[in-house]
Amino acid sequence: METKQSGPVGRPRGFDADEALERAMLVFWKHGYEGASTAGLTNAMGISTTSMYAAFGNKEKLFRKVLERYTEGPSAYLARALEEPTALGVATAILAGTVRTTTRPAQPHGCLGVQSALATSDAGQEVHDLLVTWRTNGYSCVRERFQRAVDDGDLPPQTDPGLLARCLTTFAYGLAVQAASGVCRDELQEMADALLRNWPLT
């Protein structure tokens, strides 16, 4: 019978849940939800399947934890960008954050939240829906920030904050896809700068 001290069966000594979650994030980021096998995940995390289930739950629950980590880590630039004092500052910071995060040498290129489950089998539908909600929430936060900018006179009164937010987030997601396709950071930033020269977009 296991002692409390020994932990779940298959759990190695020195198991670091935080580090394991970081490694799982990189696997999902690189391979997508359905492309990331349980064997690939546990191998990268350095733990057994038993330990993974004991610490994180099944693959879907693990992905949910990974998405939280991604939101609070690599994708945290969005929350910081929304604190910029002007709408142009917000847009500039969002695009710069997108370019920076999707092209770091030590990380998979592209965006985990965009590419991980655009198309899935029935088994991956809940993760597909989770990421749709994740992207929609991001858009909603930007729309609300632009609405405040209209109310404060920072954006022209005729500006449609929803349309402006949709244009910006769609462009940002496009940058992420281009990054995953191998377009370099400098070229992505040039595209972002070109868009911002026409600010506001509507």
C-alpha positions, 0 to 999 in steps of 0.5 A: 500500500502506498504511503502518502509520502510516496505519491501516486504510482508512477510519479518520479522523485522530484516531479515538478508540476510547474515544469511539466506543465510548461513542457506540455504547453510547448508540445500542444503549441507545436503539434496542436491538440490532436497532434499531441499524443499522450505518449509525446506529452508524457515523454516531454513532461518526464512523467508516466501516464499515471502521473499525468492523469493523477496531477492534471487529469485527462488530455483535455483537462491538461490542455485547459491548464496549459491554455491558462498558463499560456494566457498568463504567460506568453499571451499576457501581452494582451492584458498589458496592452489594454492598459495603454493610455490610447487606442493607438497604443493598445493596437501597437502593443497588441501587434508588437506582442503578437509578433514577439510571442509568435517568433521567439526562437526558443518557442514554437512559432505561431499562436497556441490559441489560434492553431491548436484546434481550428479543425478537430474530430468529434473527440476534440470538439470541446477543445475547439469550442474552448479556443473559440471562446478564448479568442472571442473573449480576447476580441471582447476585451479589445472591443470594450477598450475601444468603446472607452476610447470612443467615449473618452474622445480618443477615437473619432465618435463615428468609430465602430469599436466592434468592427475596429476590434475585429479588424485588429484581432483578425490581423493579429491572428493572421500574423500568428499564422504567417509566423507559423508558416516561417515569415520572419519577425522583421517582415511581420513587424513591417506588416504591423507598422503598415497597418498602424499607419492607417489608424484608425482602421474604420 
